[in-house]
């Protein structure tokens, strides 16, 4: 995962009120998913089929 780009994207979202804490939490959760499932989220989200396969 391109962590810096993901964090920047989250910081730009108007719906997130507590930027620092919320962004760190979301990045940490994404990194945990990558570690636990052995995937790269950048690759997974490129295709609905890949996303569906990981969810199953």
C-alpha positions as CSV (number, residue, x, y, z in Angstrom):
1,X,0.0,0.0,0.0
2,X,1.2,3.5,-0.8
3,X,0.8,4.6,2.8
4,X,1.7,8.3,2.3
5,X,-0.8,8.6,-0.6
6,X,-3.5,6.9,1.4
7,X,-3.0,9.1,4.4
8,X,-3.0,12.2,2.2
9,X,-6.3,11.0,0.6
10,X,-7.8,10.5,4.0
11,X,-6.7,13.9,5.2
12,X,-8.4,15.5,2.2
13,X,-11.8,13.9,3.1
14,X,-14.2,16.4,4.7
15,X,-16.2,13.7,6.4
16,X,-13.3,12.9,8.8
17,X,-13.4,15.2,11.8
18,X,-10.5,14.0,13.9
19,X,-7.9,14.0,11.2
20,X,-4.7,12.8,13.0
21,X,-6.2,10.1,15.1
22,X,-8.7,8.9,12.5
23,X,-6.1,8.8,9.7
24,X,-3.6,6.9,11.8
25,X,-6.3,4.4,12.8
26,X,-7.4,3.8,9.2
27,X,-3.8,3.4,8.0
28,X,-3.0,1.0,10.8
29,X,-6.1,-1.1,10.0
30,X,-5.2,-1.2,6.3
31,X,-1.6,-2.3,7.1
32,X,-3.1,-5.0,9.4
33,X,-5.3,-6.3,6.6
34,X,-2.3,-6.5,4.3
35,X,-0.2,-8.3,6.9
36,X,-2.9,-10.7,8.0
37,X,-4.1,-11.6,4.5
38,X,-0.7,-11.3,2.7
39,X,-2.1,-8.9,0.1
40,X,-1.3,-5.5,-1.3
41,X,-4.4,-3.3,-1.0
42,X,-3.3,-1.2,-4.0
43,X,-3.5,-4.2,-6.2
44,X,-6.7,-5.6,-4.6
45,X,-8.8,-2.4,-5.1
46,X,-7.9,-2.2,-8.8
47,X,-10.5,-4.8,-9.7
48,X,-13.9,-5.6,-8.3
49,X,-13.1,-9.3,-8.9
50,X,-9.9,-9.1,-6.8
51,X,-11.8,-7.3,-4.0
52,X,-14.6,-9.8,-4.0
53,X,-12.1,-12.7,-3.9
54,X,-10.3,-11.3,-0.8
55,X,-13.6,-10.7,0.9
56,X,-14.7,-14.3,0.4
